[in-house]
Amino acid sequence: MEQIIETLQLRRAGGKCYLIDTADEKGPYHKPVMVNEMGAEFFLQLKKGKSREETSQRIAAEYGVDEKKVREDLDRFLKDLTERHIIWK
C-alpha cells in the first residue's frame, strides 16, 4: 500500500484543489500540487487508508463510471505523486 506524507493536506481555494505539505521547516519542501476533483477524491480515500482496489471500486460505484478507467486514472495519479516524492510504496 502507498504511504502518503503525513503532513500532506487537501486544500480548496478559488475553485481549485491543492495538495499542500504542512510540515515545519525542518523537513524537505514539497511544492503544492494542483489536482482535479477526481485527484482530490483519490487523495482523500488513500489518506483514510483505503487500498487502490477499495478506492477504485468505491469511486466507480459512486460516480457510475467504469472501474477499469478509474483504476487507470488512479495509477497515473499515484505515479505522478511518486515521481514528486509525495508518496512512496
N, C-alpha and C positions, 0 to 999 in steps of 0.2 A: 504494500500500500504506500502511496505517496505521502511524504511528510511535508507539511506546509510550515513556513517560518511562523512561529507562534505569534509574533508581533504584527503579522500582516492582517490588515483590516480592509473591509469594503466600505468605501465612502461614495456618496452620490452628491454631485454638485452640478448645477446648471444643466440638468437633464442627462448627465453623463455618469458613468460608473468608473471608479478608480480603485486599484488595489494599492494600498499605502502601507509602507513599513513604519510602524510607530515606535521602533526601538530607540533607545537613547543613543547618544553619540559614540559609545564605546564599540558598537558592532559595525559590520560593513554596511555601507549605504546602498540601498536599493531604490532606484528611481521609481516614482509612481507609474503604474501600468494602467492605461485606459482599457477597459473591457466592455463588450456589449452586454445586453441583458442576459443572454444565454451564458456568457462567461461569468457573469455575476452569480447566476444560479448554480453553475458548476462549482464555483468557489465556495459558496455557502454550504452546499451539500458535502463537499470534501472537508471543509473546516469542521463539520459536525461528525467527521469520522466515517462517512459513508464510503463504500468501495466504488470503483469505476462501474461495476455491474449494477449496484443499487442505484447509483446516480443516473445512469443512462436509462434504466427501466422506469424510474420514477418520473423523469422529465419526459420521456416518450409517452407515458400514460397520461400525465397531466396536460401536455400540450397536443396530444393526438398526432404525434409525428412518428416516423419510422425509427425504431430503436437502433438499427444499424447506422443510420445517418447521425443520430445523437452520439453514438459511440465514436464515430469517425471525428466529429466535431470536438468531442471531449479529448480524444487522443491528441489532436492538433493543439488544443488549449494547453494540455499538460506538457507537451513537447516544448511549446513556446516558453512556458514558465520555468521548465527545467533548464533551458538554454540561458535564461536570465538569472539562474541560480536562486530562484524564489522557492522552488520545491525540489525535492530530491527523492530518489527511490530507495 
